């Protein structure tokens, strides 16, 4: 799921940087997070339940989901915690977790270090990169469109359509009560089933019996963030994207895109394709072919022509 996370981040940055804006996209609008606890149900290709809470400068979530990918159905349970300094993630089934530096402060600092021209190039480059992504995700524009309001779990929320993605966010707090969409052949839907305006502080406690892998070098995180932000704001990247855009235009915009029905057929085939079985069969066939070739070679050596 790493590639889909990168794509989501790219589209989020593109949406957060409307034309002409140069404010820092990595800085949170409010230092203090609202106190809330939300129970969720999940639908689509990933079904299950979840719970999230926030308060002060922390937010945590716990989910259990079942999905089918490459012909295999699996269930995963996870826990995560984000504070201003560290991001924790744990696989509750495998009893393994990671603790890493929260990169947002480093990215915000690196972005503030850009001059005005660099900030403008950063915005333009993000928009250009997202444009290439949306060629693979037809119908996904950069700007969301408000389509009305709904009441979910007793709370009012505003519905925003972002191409094939739909969000319903509470009016009084940055809490998503509903989200749905499709990315890389995965259809997902998250719906709030209950909302409490209190913080469940017990969720901030790391789960027991987890073997943690740590990467908490802030100096290295600052250096990496600075290099990443500077690359996204570079003239070299802008020139490369412009050249790629020109080539795509010469090739014909939209050429080769699949119809919705073709996309559905491809996704269904991917979900039901048993990758493990296919690799096992390929390995067995390769061994069988090798054995046959070796046998033929041995027989040729034993049977001599008169």
C-alpha positions in Angstrom: 0.0 0.0 0.0 3.0 2.3 0.0 2.4 3.6 -3.6 -1.2 4.4 -2.8 -0.1 6.3 0.3 2.3 8.4 -1.8 -0.5 9.1 -4.3 -2.9 10.2 -1.6 -0.2 12.5 -0.2 0.4 14.0 -3.6 -3.3 14.6 -4.2 -3.7 16.1 -0.7 -0.9 18.5 -1.3 -2.4 19.5 -4.7 -5.8 20.2 -3.1 -4.2 22.1 -0.3 -2.4 24.5 -2.7 -4.9 26.4 -4.7 -3.6 28.7 -7.4 -1.5 31.6 -6.1 -1.3 30.3 -2.5 2.1 30.1 -0.9 1.1 29.4 2.7 2.8 26.5 4.4 0.9 23.2 3.6 2.8 21.3 6.3 1.6 23.5 9.2 -1.5 22.5 11.0 -4.1 25.3 11.2 -4.6 24.8 15.0 -2.1 23.7 17.5 -4.7 22.1 19.8 -6.7 19.2 18.3 -10.4 19.0 19.2 -11.5 16.5 21.8 -13.5 13.7 20.0 -13.8 10.0 19.8 -15.4 8.4 16.7 -16.4 4.8 16.0 -16.3 3.8 12.3 -17.5 1.0 10.1 -15.7 0.1 6.9 -17.2 -1.1 3.6 -16.2 -1.8 0.0 -13.2 -4.1 -0.6 -12.1 -3.6 3.0 -14.7 -4.3 5.7 -14.3 -4.0 9.4 -14.5 -1.5 12.3 -12.3 1.3 13.7 -12.0 3.8 16.4 -10.2 7.2 16.5 -9.6 9.8 19.1 -7.8 13.1 19.5 -7.2 15.8 22.1 -4.5 18.4 22.8 -1.5 17.5 20.5 -2.2 13.8 20.0 -4.4 11.6 17.8 -4.7 7.8 17.8 -6.6 5.1 15.9 -7.2 1.4 16.0 -8.7 -0.6 13.1 -9.5 -4.2 12.2 -10.2 -4.8 8.5 -10.6 -7.7 6.2 -9.9 -7.5 2.4 -9.1 -9.6 -0.6 -6.1 -8.9 -2.7 -4.4 -11.2 -5.3 -6.8 -14.0 -4.6 -6.0 -14.0 -0.8 -8.4 -12.8 1.9 -6.7 -11.5 5.1 -7.5 -9.6 8.2 -5.3 -7.0 9.8 -5.5 -5.2 13.1 -3.5 -2.0 13.6 -2.9 0.8 16.0 -1.3 4.2 15.4 -0.5 7.3 17.4 0.7 10.7 16.2 2.1 13.5 18.4 4.2 16.5 17.4 7.5 14.6 17.6 6.8 10.9 16.9 4.6 8.7 14.8 3.9 5.2 16.1 2.5 2.4 14.0 1.9 -1.2 15.1 0.6 -4.4 13.6 -1.3 -6.0 16.5 -1.3 -9.4 14.9 2.4 -9.6 14.1 3.3 -7.9 17.3 5.7 -5.5 15.4 5.7 -1.8 15.3 7.7 1.3 14.3 8.5 4.6 16.0 9.6 7.3 13.6 10.2 11.1 13.7 7.0 13.0 12.8 8.2 14.6 9.5 5.7 17.5 9.4 7.7 19.9 11.6 10.8 19.3 9.5 8.9 19.8 6.3 7.3 22.9 7.5 10.7 24.3 8.5 12.1 23.4 5.1 9.2 25.0 3.3 9.6 28.2 5.3 13.3 28.3 4.2 12.3 28.6 0.5 12.2 32.0 -1.1 9.0 33.2 -2.8 10.1 31.9 -6.2 10.8 28.5 -4.7 7.4 28.3 -3.0 5.7 29.2 -6.3 7.7 26.4 -8.1 6.8 24.0 -5.3 3.1 24.7 -5.9 3.4 24.4 -9.7 5.5 21.2 -9.5 3.0 19.5 -7.1 0.1 20.4 -9.4 2.0 19.1 -12.5 2.9 15.8 -10.8 -0.7 15.4 -9.7 -1.8 16.0 -13.2 0.2 12.9 -14.4 -1.3 10.8 -11.6 -4.9 11.8 -12.5 -4.3 10.5 -16.0 -4.2 7.0 -14.4 -7.2 8.1 -12.1 -9.6 9.7 -14.6 -12.0 12.2 -13.2 -10.0 13.3 -10.2 -9.7 17.1 -10.3 -7.5 19.2 -7.9 -10.3 21.3 -6.3 -13.1 19.8 -4.2 -16.7 20.7 -4.9 -19.2 21.2 -2.0 -22.4 19.3 -2.8 -24.4 19.9 0.4 -24.7 18.7 4.0 -25.7 15.5 5.8 -26.3 14.3 9.3 -24.2 11.2 10.2 -24.2 9.7 13.7 -26.2 12.7 14.9 -23.6 15.3 13.7 -23.9 17.7 10.8 -21.2 17.5 8.1 -20.4 19.1 4.8 -20.1 16.9 1.7 -17.2 17.5 -0.6 -16.7 15.7 -4.0 -13.1 15.3 -5.1 -13.4 13.5 -8.4 -14.2 9.9 -7.5 -13.7 10.6 -3.8 -16.4 11.8 -1.4 -15.8 13.3 2.1 -18.2 14.6 4.7 -16.5 16.6 7.4 -17.9 18.0 10.6 -18.6 21.8 10.5 -17.3 22.5 14.0 -14.2 20.2 13.9 -11.8 18.7 11.3 -13.4 15.3 11.8 -14.4 13.1 8.8 -17.7 11.4 9.4 -17.7 9.8 6.0 -15.2 9.1 3.2 -15.4 6.9 0.2 -13.6 6.4 -3.1 -11.5 4.1 -5.3 -7.8 4.0 -5.8 -5.6 1.4 -7.5 -8.5 -1.1 -7.8 -9.4 -0.8 -4.1 -12.8 0.5 -3.2 -13.2 1.8 0.3 -15.9 3.4 2.5 -15.6 4.7 6.0 -18.8 5.7 8.0 -19.0 7.1 11.5 -21.4 5.2 13.7 -21.0 7.2 16.9 -19.4 10.5 17.9 -18.4 11.6 21.4 -16.9 15.1 22.1 -14.5 13.6 24.6 -10.9 12.2 24.3 -10.3 8.5 25.0 -6.9 8.9 26.6 -6.4 5.2 27.0 -5.9 4.9 23.3 -2.7 7.0 23.6 -1.1 4.1 25.6 1.1 2.0 23.3 -0.1 -1.7 23.1 1.7 -4.3 25.1 4.0 -7.0 23.7 5.0 -5.0 20.6 8.6 -5.2 19.3 9.4 -1.7 18.3 11.9 -0.6 15.6 13.0 3.0 16.2 14.2 5.8 13.9 14.2 8.9 16.0 17.1 10.9 14.5 15.6 14.4 14.2 18.7 15.9 12.6 18.5 13.3 9.8 14.8 13.9 9.4 15.5 17.7 9.1 18.1 17.0 6.4 15.9 14.5 4.5 12.9 16.9 4.6 15.0 19.8 3.4 16.4 17.8 0.5 12.8 16.5 -0.4 11.2 20.0 -0.2 14.1 21.6 -2.2 13.8 19.0 -4.9 10.1 19.6 -5.2 10.8 23.3 -5.5 13.6 22.9 -8.0 13.8 24.4 -11.5 15.3 21.1 -12.7 12.1 19.2 -11.6 10.0 22.0 -13.3 11.9 21.6 -16.5 11.6 17.8 -16.4 7.8 18.0 -15.8 7.4 20.5 -18.6 9.3 18.2 -21.0 7.2 15.2 -20.0 4.0 17.2 -20.4 5.1 18.2 -23.9 5.8 14.6 -24.8 2.4 13.5 -23.4 0.7 16.1 -25.5 2.5 14.9 -28.6 1.4 11.4 -27.9 -2.3 12.5 -27.5 -3.9 13.4 -24.2 -6.2 10.6 -22.9 -4.8 8.1 -25.4 -4.9 4.6 -24.0 -7.2 5.3 -21.1 -9.6 2.5 -20.2 -13.3 2.8 -20.0 -15.0 2.3 -16.6 -16.1 -1.2 -17.6 -12.6 -2.1 -18.7 -11.2 -0.8 -15.4 -13.8 -2.8 -13.4 -12.8 -6.0 -15.4 -9.1 -5.4 -14.8 -9.6 -4.7 -11.0 -11.8 -7.8 -10.6 -9.1 -9.9 -12.3 -6.4 -8.5 -10.0 -8.4 -9.1 -6.9 -9.1 -12.7 -7.8 -5.7 -13.5 -9.2 -3.9 -15.9 -6.9 -0.4 -14.5 -7.0 1.0 -17.1 -4.6 -0.5 -20.0 -6.6 0.7 -18.6 -9.9 4.3 -18.2 -8.6 4.2 -21.7 -7.1 3.0 -23.2 -10.4 5.6 -21.2 -12.3 8.3 -22.5 -10.0 7.1 -26.1 -10.3 6.9 -25.8 -14.1 10.5 -24.4 -14.2 11.7 -27.3 -12.1 9.9 -29.8 -14.4 11.3 -28.2 -17.5 14.8 -28.3 -16.0 14.3 -31.9 -15.2 13.1 -32.8 -18.6 16.0 -31.0 -20.3 18.5 -32.6 -18.0 16.9 -36.0 -18.7 17.0 -35.4 -22.5 20.6 -34.3 -22.2 21.5 -37.4 -20.3 19.8 -39.7 -22.8 21.5 -38.0 -25.7 24.8 -38.7 -24.0 24.0 -42.4 -23.4 22.5 -43.1 -26.8 25.2 -42.8 -29.4 24.6 -42.7 -33.1 26.2 -45.5 -35.1 
